[in-house]
Amino acid sequence: MKTHLLALSIVICTFASAPAFADDSLYRDLGGKDGITKIVDHEMVYHLKNPQIKAQFDDISIDHLKGQLVIFICQLTGGPCVYTGHDMAIVHKGMHLSDADFDALTEDLQLAMDEIGIPFATQNRLLARLAPYERQTVTK
């Protein structure tokens, strides 16, 4: 029984309703919605090859997941998107994700951002906004 994975984002996956940020500088620094889409596309390639987490994606629609991630990150970074997906804790319930799983997602996100040339300081700003979601996804 597998459900959607954060992904992070990392991430990261479908997420809890993200707070809106009045400052859109991070959104702009990531390249807006097109830049975020590029990051998510590259990130997913890493996730699907990562032996630590790739099995979590076996039974889900990758295209749907990527779309949800883009909207979530867009809103989280101050962009004009409105995320209406499920709460991250609910989405990840029963997945028994570990700190190592969350770390793998984060590392994949960093690799994706490195690959497309996102400056280190900008990466850290995004990771800082994503970090609080670890508490909602890691359960073991």
C-alpha positions in Angstrom: 0.0 0.0 0.0 1.8 3.0 -1.2 0.5 6.5 -1.4 2.1 9.8 -2.6 5.6 10.6 -1.3 6.9 14.0 -0.5 8.9 14.7 -1.6 10.1 16.9 -0.2 10.4 17.6 -1.0 10.8 17.2 -0.7 9.4 17.4 -0.5 8.6 16.8 -1.3 4.9 15.1 -3.0 1.6 16.6 -2.2 1.7 18.8 0.8 -0.2 20.4 3.6 -1.8 23.8 2.7 1.3 25.9 2.3 1.4 29.4 3.9 1.3 32.2 1.4 4.4 34.5 1.5 3.9 38.1 0.6 7.5 38.4 -0.6 7.9 36.7 -3.9 11.7 37.2 -4.2 12.4 33.5 -3.8 9.8 32.6 -6.4 11.4 35.0 -8.8 14.9 33.8 -7.9 13.9 30.2 -8.7 12.8 31.4 -12.2 9.0 31.6 -11.5 6.7 28.8 -12.3 8.8 27.7 -15.3 11.9 27.5 -13.2 10.1 25.6 -10.5 8.8 23.2 -13.1 12.3 22.6 -14.3 13.5 22.0 -10.8 10.7 19.5 -10.1 11.3 17.7 -13.5 15.0 17.3 -12.7 14.3 16.3 -9.1 12.0 13.6 -10.1 14.6 12.0 -12.3 16.9 11.7 -9.3 14.1 10.3 -7.1 13.2 7.6 -9.6 16.8 6.5 -9.7 17.5 6.7 -5.9 17.6 3.3 -4.3 16.6 4.8 -0.9 13.3 6.1 -2.1 12.4 5.0 -5.7 10.0 2.3 -4.6 7.8 4.9 -3.0 6.9 6.2 -6.5 5.9 2.8 -8.0 2.1 3.1 -7.7 1.5 6.8 -8.3 1.0 9.1 -11.2 4.3 10.9 -11.6 2.8 13.6 -13.8 0.1 14.4 -11.1 2.7 14.4 -8.4 5.0 16.8 -10.3 2.1 19.1 -11.0 1.2 19.2 -7.3 4.8 19.8 -6.3 5.1 22.7 -8.7 1.9 24.3 -7.3 3.0 23.7 -3.7 6.5 25.2 -4.2 5.1 28.1 -6.3 2.9 29.0 -3.3 5.5 28.3 -0.7 8.0 30.7 -2.4 5.5 33.6 -2.8 4.3 32.9 -6.3 0.7 33.3 -7.5 -0.3 29.6 -7.2 -2.8 28.3 -4.7 -2.1 24.8 -3.4 -5.4 23.0 -2.6 -4.0 19.5 -2.1 -4.2 17.3 1.0 -2.4 17.9 4.3 1.1 16.3 4.1 0.6 14.3 7.3 -2.5 12.7 5.8 -0.9 12.0 2.4 2.1 10.3 4.1 0.2 8.4 6.7 1.2 4.7 6.8 4.3 5.2 4.6 6.7 4.9 7.6 9.1 7.3 6.2 12.4 7.7 8.0 14.9 10.5 8.4 17.0 8.8 5.8 14.1 8.9 3.3 13.6 12.7 4.0 17.4 13.2 3.6 17.4 11.4 0.3 14.6 13.6 -1.0 16.4 16.7 0.1 19.7 15.6 -1.5 17.9 14.8 -4.8 16.4 18.3 -4.7 19.8 19.8 -4.1 21.3 17.8 -7.0 18.5 19.0 -9.3 19.0 22.6 -8.3 22.8 22.3 -8.7 22.3 20.7 -12.2 20.3 23.7 -13.4 22.4 26.3 -11.8 20.4 27.6 -8.9 22.7 29.5 -6.6 23.6 27.9 -3.2 22.0 30.8 -1.2 18.7 30.4 -3.2 18.8 26.7 -2.6 19.1 27.2 1.1 16.2 29.7 1.2 14.0 27.0 -0.5 15.2 24.2 1.8 14.5 26.4 4.9 10.9 26.8 3.8 10.6 23.1 3.2 12.3 21.9 6.4 9.3 22.3 8.7 7.4 19.7 6.6 9.8 17.0 7.8 7.8 16.7 11.1 4.7 15.9 9.1 6.2 13.2 7.0 8.8 11.3 9.0 7.2 8.7 11.2 9.9 6.2 12.0 
